[in-house]
Amino acid sequence: MALDDAALDVLFRDARTKWEFTDEAVSDEQLQALYELLKLGPTSANCSPGRFVFIRTPEGKEKLKPALSAGNIDKTMAAPVTVIVAQDPLFYQHLPKLFPPADAKAWFSGNPDLAEETAFRNSTLQGAYLIMAARALGGLIAGRCPGSIKTKWTGRFLARAAGSRTS
Amino acid sequence: MALDDAALDVLFRDARTKWEFTDEAVSDEQLQALYELLKLGPTSANCSPGRFVFIRTPEGKEKLKPALSAGNIDKTMAAPVTVIVAQDPLFYQHLPKLFPPADAKAWFSGNPDLAEETAFRNSTLQGAYLIMAARALGGLIAGRCPGSIKTKWTGRFLARAAGSRTS
């Protein structure tokens, strides 16, 4: 089944990066619904290395602030949610569960360059699925993740989201 | 506007990586429609480094064959289209046109590491937009691009597409 023109407009043609947000809160349920869609997007050998840190509190935003470039501070502080799209460098430890048909864990154990490239590519694909899922459910804008953002995973980029489309 | 459940099923819930294809040809018009959607997906500073090589001929497939892992040969030969998702390492030369508000070209000139990371991240996002656009228009599967595939750009991964959803 192909989607109709109205759906293609929502996903691609009429979607725009947002610079301003309403102060409408985004609920746990909305974030869970977003994750339940994005996690289904395809990755190589279902490796799913992406990890998503959802930041909504003033305290969390303050921790982000020093890592942001000047042009990104105001819009990140204003966004109801900012997502750090990160990758788990040890993603391949989960492959026996995620990809039972082969010993895919062995492809990456002891090959850190292949693991890093695979994690970067596939977590980025998952970041794009997050963007498309958010468009399907509401509004979202994306921006680059400064290297100085520290999580237990490797931060790759930031996305800012609102619960509904805003100007 | 949020999409309805049927559209979310097409994009995420019911979509599956395909291993078999019909022999239905994919037309220039279908590929153009796919590109016209994917090109609209967001990239940082609209840098759009992705380049897409669509391979449909037996001769083109034969050139790909030596670069494929054993498990990918049959399905790639059977697919009506295989797309090399690549990146233009000199993408930033186009930024004066693609992102007029700032001198974004200067961010990358003389900074090859930043240019490479930006090209990899954003061309991969565009690869995911290709996958989602193809799902919106028909069936598609994706797989890793072997490093030995040579184009004028840097190959990142392969996607195989059919004009309509197949088993």
Interface residues (C-beta under 8 A of the other chain):
Chain A: M1 A2 L3 A6 A7 L8 V10 L11 F12 R13 A15 T17 L37 L38 L40 G41 P42 S44 T118 F120 R121 T124 L125 Q126 G127 A128 Y129 I131 M132 A133 A136 L137 G138 I141 A142 G143 R144 R156 F157 R165
Chain B: M1 A2 L3 A6 A7 L8 V10 L11 F12 R13 A15 T17 L37 L38 L40 G41 P42 S44 T118 F120 R121 T124 L125 Q126 G127 A128 Y129 I131 M132 A133 A136 L137 G138 I141 A142 G143 R144 R156 F157 R165
